Amino acid sequence: MADDGDRTAIWTQVVYVPSRRFQQGDTAAEFALSRFEDGRRVLPMYSSLELLVAGCGEDQPWVAVQLQAPEGIEELAEIAGADVVLWDVDFTQVEGDAP
């Protein structure tokens, strides 16, 4: 019998990410990036679906992504081509390029 020192902690987190609307023939989701005025690409992530809807509106397409480690956040940003990740941002209060 293994003691508590031998147990491996399991870390998972589901994040909700704005996406582009799927079109017929699409084979993968495309994340919806925003841009800062200085040109950096922003990947918004949300800790709940309710916060995504509040921050982006009810019509915003989205995908849920299950991350297996904290490093998954950085990996997801890299895959998306983002320079910055913003959490739970309210785009309804911001002028400019929302997802």
SELUMZA-786183 format. One line per field, with one value per atom (N, C-alpha, C): residue number from 0; residue in three letters; x, y, z. Coordinates in nm, 4 decimals, decimal comma. Example, Ala and Ser with C-alpha at 12.3 -4.5 7.8 and 13.67 -1.06 7.14 Angstrom:
! SELUMZA-786183
num (0 0 0 1 1 1)
residuo (ALA ALA ALA SER SER SER)
x (1,3190 1,2300 1,3200 1,2850 1,3670 1,2900)
y (-0,5690 -0,4500 -0,3300 -0,2250 -0,1060 0,0030)
z (0,7800 0,7800 0,7800 0,7080 0,7140 0,7870)
END
This chain:
! SELUMZA-786183
num (0 0 0 1 1 1 2 2 2 3 3 3 4 4 4 5 5 5 6 6 6 7 7 7 8 8 8 9 9 9 10 10 10 11 11 11 12 12 12 13 13 13 14 14 14 15 15 15 16 16 16 17 17 17 18 18 18 19 19 19 20 20 20 21 21 21 22 22 22 23 23 23 24 24 24 25 25 25 26 26 26 27 27 27 28 28 28 29 29 29 30 30 30 31 31 31 32 32 32 33 33 33 34 34 34 35 35 35 36 36 36 37 37 37 38 38 38 39 39 39 40 40 40 41 41 41 42 42 42 43 43 43 44 44 44 45 45 45 46 46 46 47 47 47 48 48 48 49 49 49 50 50 50 51 51 51 52 52 52 53 53 53 54 54 54 55 55 55 56 56 56 57 57 57 58 58 58 59 59 59 60 60 60 61 61 61 62 62 62 63 63 63 64 64 64 65 65 65 66 66 66 67 67 67 68 68 68 69 69 69 70 70 70 71 71 71 72 72 72 73 73 73 74 74 74 75 75 75 76 76 76 77 77 77 78 78 78 79 79 79 80 80 80 81 81 81 82 82 82 83 83 83 84 84 84 85 85 85 86 86 86 87 87 87 88 88 88 89 89 89 90 90 90 91 91 91 92 92 92 93 93 93 94 94 94 95 95 95 96 96 96 97 97 97 98 98 98)
residuo (MET MET MET ALA ALA ALA ASP ASP ASP ASP ASP ASP GLY GLY GLY ASP ASP ASP ARG ARG ARG THR THR THR ALA ALA ALA ILE ILE ILE TRP TRP TRP THR THR THR GLN GLN GLN VAL VAL VAL VAL VAL VAL TYR TYR TYR VAL VAL VAL PRO PRO PRO SER SER SER ARG ARG ARG ARG ARG ARG PHE PHE PHE GLN GLN GLN GLN GLN GLN GLY GLY GLY ASP ASP ASP THR THR THR ALA ALA ALA ALA ALA ALA GLU GLU GLU PHE PHE PHE ALA ALA ALA LEU LEU LEU SER SER SER ARG ARG ARG PHE PHE PHE GLU GLU GLU ASP ASP ASP GLY GLY GLY ARG ARG ARG ARG ARG ARG VAL VAL VAL LEU LEU LEU PRO PRO PRO MET MET MET TYR TYR TYR SER SER SER SER SER SER LEU LEU LEU GLU GLU GLU LEU LEU LEU LEU LEU LEU VAL VAL VAL ALA ALA ALA GLY GLY GLY CYS CYS CYS GLY GLY GLY GLU GLU GLU ASP ASP ASP GLN GLN GLN PRO PRO PRO TRP TRP TRP VAL VAL VAL ALA ALA ALA VAL VAL VAL GLN GLN GLN LEU LEU LEU GLN GLN GLN ALA ALA ALA PRO PRO PRO GLU GLU GLU GLY GLY GLY ILE ILE ILE GLU GLU GLU GLU GLU GLU LEU LEU LEU ALA ALA ALA GLU GLU GLU ILE ILE ILE ALA ALA ALA GLY GLY GLY ALA ALA ALA ASP ASP ASP VAL VAL VAL VAL VAL VAL LEU LEU LEU TRP TRP TRP ASP ASP ASP VAL VAL VAL ASP ASP ASP PHE PHE PHE THR THR THR GLN GLN GLN VAL VAL VAL GLU GLU GLU GLY GLY GLY ASP ASP ASP ALA ALA ALA PRO PRO PRO)
x (0,0838 0,0000 0,0891 0,0606 0,1399 0,0976 0,1959 0,1614 0,1358 0,0938 0,0598 0,1763 0,3004 0,4164 0,4341 0,3696 0,3834 0,2742 0,1756 0,0640 0,1050 0,0602 0,0852 -0,0386 -0,0200 -0,1318 -0,1741 -0,3039 -0,3573 -0,4118 -0,3628 -0,4049 -0,4782 -0,5992 -0,6721 -0,7516 -0,7727 -0,8557 -0,9216 -1,0494 -1,1199 -1,1231 -1,0815 -1,0880 -1,1789 -1,2401 -1,3316 -1,2678 -1,2589 -1,1848 -1,2759 -1,2878 -1,3645 -1,3054 -1,3930 -1,3461 -1,4156 -1,3634 -1,4318 -1,5453 -1,6473 -1,7611 -1,7165 -1,7588 -1,7274 -1,7992 -1,7304 -1,7873 -1,7873 -1,8712 -1,8746 -1,7362 -1,6861 -1,5544 -1,4427 -1,4689 -1,3665 -1,3367 -1,2096 -1,1699 -1,1189 -1,0988 -1,0498 -1,1026 -1,1064 -1,1481 -1,0373 -1,0772 -0,9818 -1,0122 -0,9157 -0,9361 -0,9499 -1,0334 -1,0555 -0,9587 -0,8603 -0,7613 -0,8026 -0,7637 -0,7782 -0,6389 -0,6318 -0,5013 -0,4969 -0,3811 -0,3540 -0,3163 -0,3221 -0,2848 -0,1407 -0,0537 0,0866 0,1080 -0,0006 0,0078 0,0169 0,0391 0,0470 -0,0879 -0,0809 -0,2020 -0,2421 -0,3708 -0,4247 -0,5182 -0,4945 -0,5857 -0,6655 -0,7948 -0,8760 -0,9112 -0,9002 -0,9421 -1,0361 -1,1298 -1,2294 -1,2341 -1,2499 -1,2529 -1,3906 -1,4917 -1,6249 -1,6965 -1,7936 -1,8737 -1,9557 -2,0019 -2,0799 -1,9974 -1,8698 -1,7839 -1,7547 -1,7414 -1,7205 -1,8426 -1,9610 -2,0832 -2,0971 -2,0659 -2,0741 -1,9718 -1,8545 -1,7474 -1,7479 -1,8098 -1,8062 -1,9442 -2,0473 -2,1815 -2,2311 -2,3617 -2,4246 -2,3979 -2,3683 -2,3498 -2,2064 -2,1151 -1,9745 -1,9563 -1,9093 -1,8755 -1,7588 -1,7486 -1,6440 -1,6116 -1,4978 -1,4598 -1,4134 -1,4380 -1,3875 -1,2634 -1,1581 -1,0317 -0,9927 -0,9682 -0,9227 -0,7707 -0,7135 -0,5680 -0,5257 -0,4129 -0,3656 -0,2564 -0,2048 -0,0981 -0,1012 -0,0515 -0,0485 0,0244 0,1245 0,1987 0,1112 -0,0036 -0,0942 -0,1464 -0,1513 -0,1967 -0,0991 0,0292 0,1312 0,1320 0,1161 0,1136 -0,0054 -0,1203 -0,2393 -0,2197 -0,1599 -0,1321 -0,0366 0,0647 0,1608 0,0932 0,0108 -0,0616 -0,1503 -0,2132 -0,3044 -0,2307 -0,1010 -0,0245 -0,0397 -0,0718 -0,0930 0,0356 0,0477 0,1596 0,1253 -0,0042 -0,0518 -0,1807 -0,1990 -0,3255 -0,3908 -0,5186 -0,5959 -0,7070 -0,7258 -0,8264 -0,9521 -1,0663 -1,1977 -1,2187 -1,1699 -1,1813 -1,3231 -1,3722 -1,5055 -1,4927 -1,5095 -1,4985 -1,6183 -1,7254 -1,8417 -1,8118 -1,7064 -1,6678 -1,5470 -1,4980 -1,3749 -1,4054 -1,3556 -1,3672 -1,2540 -1,2796 -1,1727 -1,2009 -1,0948 -1,0983 -1,1323 -1,2614 -1,3059 -1,3010 -1,3044 -1,2986 -1,4133)
y (-0,1173 0,0000 0,1247 0,2187 0,3414 0,4401 0,5148 0,6181 0,7500 0,8524 0,9815 1,0435 1,0121 1,0675 1,0150 0,9040 0,8441 0,8873 0,9607 1,0010 1,1175 1,1151 1,2237 1,3119 1,4386 1,5322 1,5482 1,5511 1,5687 1,7099 1,7851 1,9226 1,9288 1,9750 2,0012 2,1284 2,1956 2,3155 2,3281 2,3583 2,3876 2,5386 2,5859 2,7279 2,7445 2,8601 2,8921 3,0027 2,9793 3,0694 3,1125 3,2435 3,2885 3,2304 3,1939 3,1371 3,2062 3,1808 3,2243 3,1263 3,1720 3,0860 2,9741 2,8518 2,7388 2,7546 2,7185 2,7177 2,5742 2,5450 2,4120 2,3783 2,2629 2,2194 2,2470 2,3277 2,3515 2,2209 2,1988 2,0770 2,1054 2,2320 2,2685 2,4060 2,4300 2,5617 2,6625 2,7856 2,8962 2,9957 3,0185 3,1111 3,2536 3,3304 3,4702 3,5577 3,6107 3,6973 3,8431 3,9220 4,0675 4,1259 4,2574 4,3245 4,4459 4,4641 4,5897 4,6915 4,8190 4,9255 4,9110 4,8513 4,8350 4,7133 4,6440 4,5331 4,3958 4,3871 4,2558 4,1854 4,0544 3,9731 3,9201 3,9316 3,8968 3,7772 3,6765 3,5629 3,5761 3,6083 3,6127 3,4708 3,4442 3,3173 3,3481 3,2587 3,2793 3,1571 3,1852 3,0782 3,0136 3,0736 3,0129 3,0585 2,9804 3,0170 3,1427 3,1564 3,2740 3,4018 3,3980 3,5159 3,5451 3,4399 3,4616 3,5309 3,4829 3,5429 3,6869 3,7118 3,8476 3,9395 3,8867 3,9690 3,9848 3,8902 3,8928 3,8980 3,8717 3,8709 3,7303 3,7178 3,5863 3,5261 3,6085 3,5584 3,5149 3,5324 3,4978 3,3466 3,2898 3,1476 3,1227 3,0004 2,9691 2,8206 2,7873 2,6471 2,6291 2,5116 2,4760 2,3904 2,4223 2,3499 2,2998 2,1696 2,1143 2,1114 2,1839 2,1889 2,0866 2,0210 1,9172 1,9649 2,0843 2,1391 2,2906 2,3624 2,5090 2,5578 2,4831 2,5218 2,5188 2,4521 2,4447 2,5806 2,6748 2,8103 2,8733 2,8629 2,9178 2,8433 2,7118 2,6322 2,6713 2,6912 2,7311 2,8672 2,9601 3,0926 3,0820 2,9979 2,9803 2,9203 2,8196 2,7568 2,8593 2,9467 3,0473 3,1621 3,1746 3,2858 3,4130 3,3989 3,5156 3,5553 3,6847 3,7381 3,7505 3,7675 3,7951 3,7172 3,6696 3,6096 3,7041 3,7313 3,8104 3,7227 3,7291 3,6467 3,7277 3,6696 3,7187 3,8668 3,9095 4,0504 4,0791 4,1980 4,2405 4,3306 4,2732 4,3494 4,4402 4,4188 4,5065 4,6456 4,6618 4,7893 4,8511 4,7868 4,8302 4,8676 4,9812 5,0160 4,9488 4,9133 4,8581 4,7163 4,6424 4,5111 4,4017 4,3732 4,2601 4,1347 4,0181 3,8927 3,8766)
z (0,0000 0,0000 0,0000 -0,0894 -0,1015 0,0065 0,0588 0,1561 0,0841 0,1575 0,0974 0,0214 0,0591 -0,0088 -0,1495 -0,1838 -0,3161 -0,4126 -0,3645 -0,4505 -0,5386 -0,6611 -0,7547 -0,7600 -0,7364 -0,7436 -0,8893 -0,9099 -1,0449 -1,0559 -1,1550 -1,1771 -1,3093 -1,3081 -1,4325 -1,4144 -1,5250 -1,5240 -1,6599 -1,6592 -1,7830 -1,7983 -1,9157 -1,9469 -2,0677 -2,0753 -2,1850 -2,2667 -2,3986 -2,4865 -2,6014 -2,6258 -2,7418 -2,8705 -2,9622 -3,0886 -3,2046 -3,3226 -3,4441 -3,4696 -3,5374 -3,5693 -3,6632 -3,6330 -3,7193 -3,8527 -3,9584 -4,0924 -4,1431 -4,2379 -4,2955 -4,3498 -4,3147 -4,3605 -4,2608 -4,1576 -4,0557 -3,9827 -3,9540 -3,8834 -3,7425 -3,7107 -3,5778 -3,5407 -3,4120 -3,3637 -3,3892 -3,4163 -3,4295 -3,3188 -3,2318 -3,1217 -3,1741 -3,1072 -3,1437 -3,0646 -3,1336 -3,0700 -3,0819 -2,9837 -2,9887 -3,0017 -3,0177 -3,0270 -2,9367 -2,8724 -2,8039 -2,9090 -2,8730 -2,9665 -3,0141 -2,9330 -2,9726 -3,0633 -3,0993 -3,1935 -3,1302 -2,9995 -2,9360 -2,9448 -2,9718 -2,9843 -2,8470 -2,8174 -2,6863 -2,6991 -2,6151 -2,6066 -2,4774 -2,4869 -2,3657 -2,3220 -2,1923 -2,1334 -2,0182 -1,9973 -1,8927 -1,8019 -1,6735 -1,5748 -1,5634 -1,6264 -1,6306 -1,7572 -1,7978 -1,9145 -1,8848 -1,7631 -1,7257 -1,7435 -1,7046 -1,7204 -1,8674 -1,9504 -2,0935 -2,1536 -2,1218 -2,1758 -2,1269 -2,0000 -1,9463 -2,0116 -2,0443 -2,0990 -2,2497 -2,3199 -2,4670 -2,5313 -2,4554 -2,5105 -2,5393 -2,5448 -2,5640 -2,7010 -2,8003 -2,9360 -2,9654 -2,8700 -2,8919 -2,8938 -3,0056 -3,0057 -2,9091 -2,8576 -2,7617 -2,7670 -2,7109 -2,6926 -2,5494 -2,4950 -2,3629 -2,3836 -2,3102 -2,3226 -2,1836 -2,1744 -2,0468 -2,0464 -1,9524 -1,9383 -1,8343 -1,8575 -1,7676 -1,6728 -1,6947 -1,6105 -1,6245 -1,5251 -1,5364 -1,6613 -1,7063 -1,8260 -1,9512 -1,9424 -2,0555 -2,0986 -2,0060 -2,0391 -2,1382 -2,1085 -2,1991 -2,3319 -2,3276 -2,4511 -2,5380 -2,4767 -2,5514 -2,6167 -2,5430 -2,5988 -2,7169 -2,7056 -2,8148 -2,9374 -2,9172 -3,0283 -3,0981 -3,0190 -3,0744 -3,1419 -3,1153 -3,1711 -3,0906 -2,9616 -2,8756 -2,8050 -2,7814 -2,7046 -2,5567 -2,5277 -2,3921 -2,3684 -2,2448 -2,2030 -2,1026 -2,1218 -2,0264 -1,9707 -1,8403 -1,7731 -1,7436 -1,7759 -1,7356 -1,7676 -1,8837 -1,9236 -1,9743 -1,9431 -1,9848 -2,1072 -2,2252 -2,3493 -2,3715 -2,2979 -2,3137 -2,2594 -2,1796 -2,1215 -2,1903 -2,2984 -2,3638 -2,5076 -2,5522 -2,6930 -2,7694 -2,8928 -2,9745 -3,0181 -3,0373 -3,1006 -3,0006 -2,9855 -2,9030 -2,9882 -2,9234 -3,0007 -3,0975)
END
